[in-house]
Amino acid sequence: MKKILKKTILFAACLTLSFHMITVCAAVDASGKVMVGGIPFGVKFTSEGIVVVGFTEVETADGLKTPAYDAGLRQGDIITHICGQPVKTSAEMIRLIEAAPEPVEITFLRKGTENVISLTPSLSLIDGKMKTGMWIRDTTAGIGTVTYIDPATGEFAGLGHGICDAETGELLTLEHGTVVDVEISGITRGIAGTPGELKGYFTGEKCGVLLENTECGVYGVFTDIPTDSVPCTDAELANRWDVQTGSAEIWCTLDSSGPAEYSIEIQEIRRDSHDNRSFTIQVTDEELLEKTGGIVQGMSGSPVIQNGRIVGAVTHVLINDPTRGYGIFIENMLEAAEQ
C-alpha cells in the first residue's frame, strides 16, 4: 500500500503580501526542516511584454508579405513598447499599432538586450486590415508540483525548472504571476515518443503569488499554507554529496485522494551540476507505472526523498522512455532562490 495523505484540520497562517518587499530565500524554518510538497499548483503567468511566438504571411495586392520578420523581429523576442508606449497585453499592442503612424516604432528585448526597429504593417486582401504577420502571446498558464514549503513563512519552490515559452523554449521573464488551486481530473499515460500528462483544472481560488521564474524552479508565497493537503511529514534538505545511487521515493498527486509516495531508483549523478539535470531517475513503482507509464507532464517539482531527506525534485522525462527522467539537486533550487 502507498502512503497516502490523511486529511488534517486546517491551520491557516495568513500573510500580508507585498510583491516589492518579499525576498525569496532558502526556505528552512528554525528546526532546519521544511514541509514536503507533492501537491499540484496552477500558475497564471504574465510575462514582461508580449512574446513573439511565430510568423505568418500576409496576402497583399503585391503578393505575400512578412512585415514583422522583414523588419527584424524573431521568435522569442519580447515586445515591451509601441511608439514609446509600454504594452502588457495583446489587446493593448493591437490598439497601439492600429493608432500609430507608419512606420511603427517597436522596442523589444532579445536575450536581455533592448532593441528598436521600425515596422510597416501590410494591408491584407482577406479582411482589409493592416497586419504585422506575427503570432504573439501575453500570458501563460499551466500545472506543476510543489517541492517544499517553509512552514514559518509560506514560501515555496516548485517545478525544478523554469516556465518557458512553448514555441521558443526561452525562459519567460516574469511580470507577475498568480498561484491558484488545482484539481487533478485525469491522466494521459506516457508512451515511448509521446509524453503523458496530468490533466486538471483551476478551481478559481487564488492561493498565492509567484515571485521568481528561474532555470532551477519557480518560487512564490502561499497566502494560506495548505497544511490540509501536503504530506503529513517534514524533512531536512540534503546537499549534493548526500545524494547516492539506489532506492528513493517521490511524492506526487495523481487524483483527488492527495499526494502519495512512489518508489524510484536514482542512477547517474552529476556532482558538478548547477542546472536542472543533476541526476537520472528510474520509476520502479508498479502502481505509478500502471497509472502514468512513468514520469508525465505536471509531475515536475515532485520532491525526491532519500533516507528521509529531500535531495531534489523531478524535472524532465526522457521522451523515448517515460519510465526514466531527470532530477535536480535541492541544493541547486536553494541557490537559485538565494540569487
Buried (B, 14 or more C-beta within 10 A) or exposed (E): EBBEBEEEEEEEEEBEBEEEEBEBEBBBBEEEBBBBBBBBBBBBBBBBBBBBBBBEBBBBEEEEBBBBBEBBBEBBBBBBBBBEBEBBEBEBBBBBBEEBEEBBBBBBBBEEEEEEBEBEBBBBEEEEEBBBBBBBBBBBEBBBBBBBBBBBBBBBBBBBBBBBBEBBEBBBBBEBBBBBBBBBEEBBBBEEEEBBBBBBEBEEEBBBBBBBBBBBBBBBBBBBBBBBBBBBBBBBBBEBEBBBEEEBBBBBBBBEEBBBBBBBBBEEBBEEBBBBBBBBBBBBBEEBBEBBBBBBBBBBBBBBBBBEBBBBBBBBBBEEBBBBBBBBBBBBBBBBBEE
